[in-house]
């Protein structure tokens, strides 16, 4: 049935015609927002259903075992629909992109097509696809595609009827390609304060909150005043950084500086939004941020430092805590990691452990002692007398 929704977030609402078959959306079309467009959407749905029914009659499928088996396209649609319901938007986007490249490869390759049965796609085809991704997009992208398809295969074997459960995962049998990992850029603390010095007052407040809370970018951009308790000095941060996309809420203490900043932001609220941080640039003044990617780009260019983003400030905060000698337990809860091993790996990737620096310093100066050349002792008095007599 036609629904009246917006195509994009916060966009204008329009009529959407959609046709479902066997629990799957098989056709969709957007219309305008008027009553006439609603009637057109309903008429299109009815006509599309008739066309699909007639096409199914013309095909006259036979009741064979192959009719009950799944194709690659059906597997992809079922998995992505489940991911869209369960996972965070960024996770779903990654999985959808992985299948997009996979289906495009099947469509462009001879003897392969998206509607082929899953059981006809073996280890050789998987190896050739991952090799193609490596050649076209690099080893990192190939390994990411392998991870997406392996996870989807495991899900299909567990939950989809008609999936070849006795067939081993062809993607899992392919080896990962060696990856070239570039170290993450962490700005020096001096560069952060240079950026802070050239920022407007509201953006200075935003930068201070990122540093004092070691927060993720999205956690502060969607922070509302219901999640800030200035009197009790508590901020509640919400994140979707979990395997299932479940929203996790962590209460964090505010230090004195952060409490002063929050009090100033409350007294100088702008616009009708309930968000703590709003844009201060016209014509979006008073509106909540959507990405804020332009903020750091502009401020870094104005300060004349190497560009870094909001998430780099989180890494900088972790580096400062480690260099100040704080325990792994306190850093873990400051970063809100569920596992201590994540914090351990996080800090080692930054090279931030003070204990490591001290341990390496103990290796210095362990070479054998050097033999210093001393001057020859002066000649004895008798030898001096013999030398004078000889002269």
C-alpha positions as CSV (number, residue, x, y, z in Angstrom):
1,X,0.0,0.0,0.0
2,X,1.2,3.5,-0.8
3,X,2.9,5.3,2.1
4,X,3.5,9.0,2.8
5,X,7.1,9.3,3.9
6,X,10.3,11.3,3.2
7,X,12.9,9.8,0.8
8,X,15.7,11.3,2.8
9,X,16.1,12.2,6.5
10,X,14.4,15.5,7.3
11,X,13.3,15.8,3.6
12,X,9.9,16.6,2.2
13,X,7.3,13.8,2.4
14,X,6.2,12.1,-0.8
15,X,4.0,9.1,-1.8
16,X,5.9,5.9,-2.2
17,X,4.4,3.0,-4.1
18,X,5.7,-0.4,-3.2
19,X,4.9,-4.0,-4.2
20,X,5.8,-6.9,-1.9
21,X,6.0,-10.6,-2.8
22,X,6.8,-13.4,-0.4
23,X,7.9,-11.0,2.3
24,X,10.3,-9.1,-0.1
25,X,9.9,-5.7,-1.8
26,X,10.1,-6.4,-5.5
27,X,9.2,-3.0,-6.9
28,X,9.1,0.6,-5.7
29,X,8.3,4.0,-7.2
30,X,8.2,7.5,-5.8
31,X,5.4,10.0,-6.6
32,X,4.5,13.5,-5.5
33,X,2.8,14.7,-2.4
34,X,-0.7,15.6,-3.7
35,X,-3.9,13.5,-3.5
36,X,-3.7,12.9,-7.2
37,X,-0.2,11.5,-6.8
38,X,-1.6,9.2,-4.0
39,X,-4.1,7.8,-6.5
40,X,-1.4,7.4,-9.1
41,X,0.7,5.5,-6.6
42,X,-2.1,3.1,-5.7
43,X,-2.9,2.6,-9.4
44,X,0.7,1.8,-10.1
45,X,0.8,-0.7,-7.3
46,X,-2.3,-2.5,-8.7
47,X,-0.9,-2.6,-12.2
48,X,2.5,-3.8,-11.1
49,X,0.9,-6.7,-9.1
50,X,-1.1,-7.7,-12.2
51,X,2.0,-7.6,-14.4
52,X,4.0,-9.7,-12.0
53,X,1.2,-12.2,-11.8
54,X,1.0,-12.5,-15.6
55,X,4.8,-12.8,-15.8
56,X,4.7,-15.7,-13.2
57,X,2.1,-17.5,-15.3
58,X,4.1,-17.2,-18.5
59,X,7.1,-18.7,-16.8
60,X,5.1,-21.8,-15.7
61,X,7.7,-23.1,-13.2
62,X,8.0,-26.8,-12.7
63,X,8.0,-28.3,-9.2
64,X,11.5,-29.4,-9.0
65,X,14.0,-29.4,-6.2
66,X,15.8,-26.4,-7.8
67,X,12.7,-24.2,-7.3
68,X,13.2,-24.5,-3.6
69,X,16.8,-23.4,-3.7
70,X,18.0,-19.9,-3.2
71,X,19.8,-17.6,-5.7
72,X,22.6,-15.2,-4.8
73,X,20.3,-12.2,-5.3
74,X,17.6,-13.7,-3.0
75,X,20.3,-14.3,-0.3
76,X,21.6,-10.8,-0.7
77,X,18.2,-9.2,-0.4
78,X,17.2,-11.2,2.7
79,X,20.5,-10.5,4.5
80,X,20.5,-6.8,3.7
81,X,16.9,-6.4,4.9
82,X,17.8,-8.0,8.2
83,X,20.9,-5.8,8.5
84,X,18.8,-2.7,7.9
85,X,16.5,-3.6,10.7
86,X,19.2,-4.7,13.2
87,X,22.5,-2.8,12.5
88,X,23.5,0.8,12.8
89,X,23.3,2.9,9.6
90,X,27.0,2.9,9.1
91,X,27.3,-0.9,9.4
92,X,24.4,-1.4,7.1
93,X,26.0,0.9,4.5
94,X,29.2,-1.1,4.6
95,X,27.4,-4.4,4.1
96,X,25.3,-2.9,1.3
97,X,28.4,-1.6,-0.5
98,X,30.0,-5.0,-0.2
99,X,27.1,-6.7,-1.9
100,X,26.8,-3.9,-4.5
101,X,30.3,-4.7,-5.8
102,X,29.6,-8.4,-5.6
103,X,26.4,-8.3,-7.7
104,X,28.1,-5.9,-10.2
105,X,30.9,-8.4,-10.6
106,X,28.5,-11.2,-11.2
107,X,26.6,-9.2,-13.8
108,X,29.8,-8.3,-15.7
109,X,31.5,-11.7,-15.7
110,X,30.9,-14.4,-18.3
111,X,29.2,-17.5,-17.0
112,X,28.2,-15.8,-13.8
113,X,25.0,-13.9,-13.0
114,X,23.2,-12.6,-9.9
115,X,20.3,-15.1,-10.3
116,X,22.5,-18.2,-10.3
117,X,22.0,-20.7,-7.5
118,X,24.2,-20.3,-4.5
119,X,25.4,-23.8,-4.7
120,X,26.9,-23.1,-8.1
121,X,29.3,-20.5,-6.7
122,X,32.3,-22.4,-5.4
123,X,35.7,-21.7,-4.0
124,X,37.2,-21.0,-7.5
125,X,34.7,-18.3,-8.2
126,X,35.1,-16.8,-4.7
127,X,38.9,-16.7,-5.1
128,X,38.6,-15.0,-8.5
129,X,36.2,-12.4,-7.2
130,X,38.4,-11.5,-4.2
131,X,41.4,-11.4,-6.5
132,X,39.5,-9.0,-8.8
133,X,38.7,-6.8,-5.8
134,X,42.3,-6.8,-4.8
135,X,43.4,-5.7,-8.3
136,X,40.7,-3.1,-8.6
137,X,40.5,-1.6,-5.1
138,X,43.4,-2.9,-3.1
139,X,44.0,-5.7,-0.5
140,X,42.2,-3.9,2.3
141,X,39.0,-3.6,0.3
142,X,39.3,-7.3,-0.8
143,X,39.6,-8.4,2.8
144,X,36.7,-6.2,3.8
145,X,34.6,-7.8,1.0
146,X,35.6,-11.3,2.3
147,X,34.5,-10.4,5.8
148,X,31.1,-9.1,4.6
149,X,30.3,-12.1,2.5
150,X,31.6,-14.6,5.1
151,X,29.3,-13.1,7.7
152,X,26.4,-13.1,5.3
153,X,27.1,-16.8,4.4
154,X,27.1,-17.8,8.1
155,X,23.8,-15.9,8.6
156,X,22.2,-17.5,5.6
157,X,23.2,-21.0,6.7
158,X,21.6,-20.3,10.1
159,X,18.4,-18.6,9.2
160,X,17.4,-19.0,5.5
161,X,15.4,-21.9,4.2
162,X,16.8,-23.4,1.0
163,X,20.3,-22.3,1.8
164,X,23.0,-24.9,1.1
165,X,23.9,-25.6,4.7
166,X,26.1,-28.6,3.8
167,X,28.2,-26.5,1.4
168,X,31.3,-25.0,3.0
169,X,31.8,-21.2,2.9
170,X,33.7,-20.6,-0.4
171,X,34.9,-17.1,0.9
172,X,36.2,-18.4,4.2
173,X,38.4,-20.9,2.4
174,X,40.2,-18.0,0.6
175,X,43.2,-16.5,2.3
176,X,43.3,-12.9,3.4
177,X,45.7,-10.6,1.4
178,X,48.5,-8.9,3.2
179,X,47.4,-5.4,4.1
180,X,49.3,-2.1,4.2
181,X,48.3,-0.4,7.4
182,X,49.2,3.3,7.7
183,X,49.5,4.6,11.3
184,X,46.6,6.8,12.4
185,X,47.6,10.5,12.6
186,X,47.4,11.8,16.1
187,X,47.9,15.6,16.2
188,X,50.4,17.0,18.7
189,X,48.7,18.7,21.7
190,X,50.2,22.0,20.6
191,X,48.4,21.7,17.2
192,X,45.1,21.1,19.1
193,X,45.5,24.3,21.1
194,X,46.4,26.2,17.9
195,X,43.1,25.1,16.4
196,X,41.3,26.0,19.6
197,X,42.8,29.5,19.6
198,X,41.4,30.4,16.2
199,X,38.0,28.8,16.7
200,X,34.8,30.8,17.6
201,X,33.5,30.6,21.1
202,X,30.9,27.9,20.4
203,X,33.3,25.8,18.5
204,X,35.9,26.2,21.3
205,X,33.2,24.7,23.6
206,X,32.8,21.8,21.2
207,X,36.5,21.2,21.0
208,X,36.9,21.3,24.8
209,X,34.1,18.8,25.3
210,X,35.7,16.4,22.8
211,X,39.0,16.6,24.7
212,X,37.6,16.4,28.3
213,X,35.1,13.6,27.6
214,X,37.3,11.6,25.0
215,X,34.0,11.3,23.1
216,X,33.2,9.9,19.7
217,X,32.1,12.3,17.1
218,X,28.5,11.2,16.9
219,X,28.1,11.0,20.7
220,X,28.4,14.8,21.1
221,X,26.7,15.8,17.9
222,X,23.5,14.1,19.0
223,X,23.8,15.0,22.7
224,X,20.6,16.7,24.0
225,X,19.9,18.7,27.2
226,X,18.0,15.8,28.7
227,X,21.3,13.9,28.8
228,X,23.2,16.7,30.6
229,X,22.9,17.1,34.4
230,X,24.9,20.2,35.2
231,X,24.1,20.2,39.0
232,X,25.2,16.6,39.4
233,X,28.1,17.0,36.9
234,X,27.0,14.0,34.8
235,X,26.8,13.6,31.0
236,X,25.1,10.6,29.4
237,X,26.7,9.6,26.1
238,X,24.8,7.3,23.7
239,X,26.6,5.1,21.2
240,X,25.7,2.3,18.7
241,X,29.2,0.8,18.8
242,X,28.0,-2.8,19.4
243,X,27.7,-5.9,17.3
244,X,23.9,-5.7,17.1
245,X,23.7,-2.0,16.8
246,X,22.0,-1.7,20.3
247,X,22.2,1.8,21.7
248,X,24.5,1.9,24.8
249,X,24.2,4.8,27.3
250,X,27.2,5.6,29.5
251,X,27.1,8.2,32.3
252,X,30.3,10.2,32.4
253,X,31.5,12.6,35.1
254,X,32.1,16.3,34.2
255,X,35.2,18.0,35.5
256,X,35.1,21.6,36.6
257,X,36.1,23.0,33.2
258,X,33.4,20.9,31.4
259,X,30.8,22.0,33.9
260,X,31.6,25.6,33.3
261,X,31.3,25.1,29.5
262,X,28.0,23.3,29.8
263,X,26.6,26.1,32.0
264,X,27.6,28.7,29.4
265,X,26.0,26.7,26.6
266,X,22.8,26.4,28.5
267,X,22.6,30.1,29.3
268,X,23.4,31.0,25.6
269,X,21.2,28.5,23.8
270,X,20.3,29.4,20.2
271,X,17.4,28.2,18.1
272,X,14.6,25.9,19.0
273,X,16.6,22.7,18.9
274,X,17.1,20.6,22.0
275,X,20.6,19.6,21.0
276,X,23.5,20.9,23.1
277,X,25.7,21.7,20.1
278,X,24.2,23.6,17.2
279,X,25.7,25.2,14.1
280,X,26.8,28.8,14.5
281,X,27.2,29.6,10.7
282,X,24.4,31.2,8.7
283,X,22.0,30.1,7.2
284,X,22.1,27.0,9.5
285,X,22.5,28.9,12.8
286,X,20.7,27.2,15.7
287,X,20.3,23.9,13.8
288,X,21.9,20.6,15.0
289,X,25.0,19.4,13.2
290,X,24.6,16.6,10.6
291,X,28.2,15.8,10.1
292,X,30.3,18.8,11.1
293,X,33.1,17.6,8.8
294,X,33.6,21.2,7.5
295,X,34.4,22.5,11.0
296,X,37.7,20.8,11.5
297,X,38.7,21.4,7.9
298,X,38.1,25.1,8.2
299,X,39.8,25.4,11.6
300,X,42.9,23.4,10.7
301,X,43.4,25.6,7.6
302,X,43.0,28.7,9.6
303,X,45.4,27.6,12.3
304,X,48.0,26.4,9.6
305,X,48.3,22.8,11.0
306,X,48.0,19.4,9.4
307,X,44.3,18.5,9.1
308,X,42.8,16.2,11.7
309,X,39.2,15.3,12.6
310,X,37.1,15.1,15.7
311,X,37.9,11.4,16.3
312,X,41.6,12.3,16.4
313,X,40.9,14.4,19.5
314,X,39.6,11.2,21.1
315,X,42.9,9.5,20.3
316,X,44.8,12.6,21.6
317,X,42.9,12.3,24.9
318,X,43.8,8.7,25.2
319,X,47.4,9.5,24.5
320,X,47.5,12.2,27.1
321,X,46.0,9.9,29.7
322,X,48.6,7.2,29.0
323,X,51.5,9.6,29.0
324,X,50.3,11.0,32.4
325,X,50.7,7.5,33.8
326,X,47.0,6.7,34.4
327,X,46.1,3.0,34.8
328,X,44.7,0.9,32.0
329,X,41.5,0.5,34.0
330,X,40.9,4.2,34.2
331,X,41.7,4.7,30.5
332,X,39.3,1.9,29.5
333,X,36.4,3.5,31.3
334,X,37.3,6.9,30.1
335,X,37.1,5.6,26.5
336,X,34.1,3.4,27.4
337,X,35.5,0.2,25.9
338,X,33.6,-2.9,27.0
339,X,36.8,-5.1,27.0
340,X,40.2,-4.1,28.4
341,X,41.9,-5.9,25.5
342,X,40.3,-3.3,23.2
343,X,41.9,-0.5,25.2
344,X,45.2,-2.3,25.3
345,X,45.2,-2.7,21.5
346,X,44.0,0.9,21.1
347,X,46.8,2.4,23.1
348,X,49.5,0.2,21.6
349,X,48.4,1.3,18.2
350,X,49.0,4.8,19.3
351,X,52.4,4.0,20.9
352,X,51.2,5.8,24.0
353,X,52.2,3.6,26.9
354,X,54.6,5.4,29.3
355,X,55.6,2.0,30.7
356,X,56.8,1.0,27.3
357,X,58.9,4.1,27.0
358,X,60.5,3.5,30.4
359,X,61.1,-0.1,29.6
360,X,62.9,0.7,26.3
361,X,65.0,3.4,28.1
362,X,66.3,0.7,30.4
363,X,67.9,-1.0,27.4
364,X,70.1,2.0,26.7
365,X,73.7,2.2,28.0
366,X,74.2,-1.6,28.3
367,X,77.3,-1.7,26.0
368,X,80.7,-2.7,27.5
369,X,82.6,0.1,29.3
370,X,84.9,2.0,27.0
371,X,88.7,2.0,27.7
372,X,89.7,5.6,27.9
373,X,93.3,6.5,26.8
374,X,95.2,8.1,29.7
375,X,98.4,10.3,29.1
376,X,101.8,8.6,29.8
377,X,103.2,9.4,33.3
378,X,106.0,12.0,33.4
379,X,109.6,10.8,33.3
380,X,111.4,10.1,36.7
381,X,113.9,12.6,38.0
382,X,116.9,10.3,37.4
383,X,115.9,9.9,33.8
384,X,115.7,13.7,33.5
385,X,119.2,14.0,35.0
386,X,120.6,11.5,32.5
387,X,119.0,13.4,29.6
388,X,120.5,16.7,30.8
389,X,124.0,15.1,31.1
390,X,123.8,13.7,27.7
391,X,123.0,17.0,26.3
